[in-house]
Amino acid sequence: MFTPQIIDLSRELLKRARGKPEGSALVRAPDEADLTQRIAALEENERRQAELVERMATQQAQLARAVVSLHRRLRWLGAAVVVLAIALVWRLAAGQS
């Protein structure tokens, strides 16, 4: 499953976001090389976030399928318990006659 990868990626993104300087420290004279580097960093961050969202959506879809499957199995199990309870009552009633 994707759980460890999602956790690792989200922690890394969180560390990056917390490690950024305050807004006032980001204000500086525009330098073309610096702007290009900052744009590239923003695009990489956006790509990583999109990857994280995609993994989370995949995991959520798998989880939803598992819940539906478990619900179906629970209904079958409930029906089996009812049938077995009826059979037990019938068997006990037949034994007392």
N, C-alpha and C positions, 0 to 999 in steps of 0.2 A: 504494500500500500504506500501511499504518498505521504503519510503523516510525518515521518522524520524529516523528509525533504522540505515539506511545507513549514515545519517548525524552524528548521535551520535557516531557510531563506527569509522567513518573516523576522527572526531574531537579527539576522544580518542587516536587513533593511531598517529595523528599529535602531540598531547601533549606529548606522550611518545617519539616520535622521537626528538622533540625539547628539551625535558628534559634530554637527554643523554649527558654525558660529552664529551668534545672534544676528538679527536683521541689520543692526547698525554696522556690524563688522563686514557685512557683505557689500556695503555701498563703497565703491571705489571708482577711480577713473576708468572708463571703458578702454580696454585693450583688446584688439582684434584676436590675438592668440588666446588671451584669457577667456574671452567670450566664446570662442570656438570650443575651448576645453570645457567650459561650464555647460554649453549646450550639449556636447557629447555626453557629459556626466548625467545631465537631465534625461537625455534619451535612453541611456543605459538603465537608469533608475526606472523609467517608465516601462522599459522592456521587462525588467525583472519583476515589477509589480504586476504586469499583465500575465507573466508566467505564473506568478503566485496565485492570481485570481483564477487562471485556467486550471491549475492543479486543485484548488479548493473546490471549484465547480465539479471537476471530475470526481473528487472524493465525495462530495455531497450527493452526486448522482448514484454512486456505488452504495452509499449509506441508505439512500431512499429505496433502492432495489432490495437491499438486505432487509429493511424494515417491512416491505411488502411481503417478502418471502417468509419472514418470521411470523407475520400476521396470518398468512395462509396456513402455515404449519400449526399455529396456535388453534385456529378454527378446527383443523383436522383432529388435533389432539383432544380438543374439547368434545368433539363428536364421538371420538373413540372412547373417552371416559364415560360419556352418557350411555353408549351401547354396552360397555362392560358393566356399568352399574345396573342396567336393566337385566342383563344376563345373570348377574350375581343375585339380584332379587328374585328372579324367576327360578334360579337353581335352588336358592334357599327355600322358596315357597314349595317347590316340587319335593324337596327333601323332607319337609314337615308333614306332607300329606300321607 
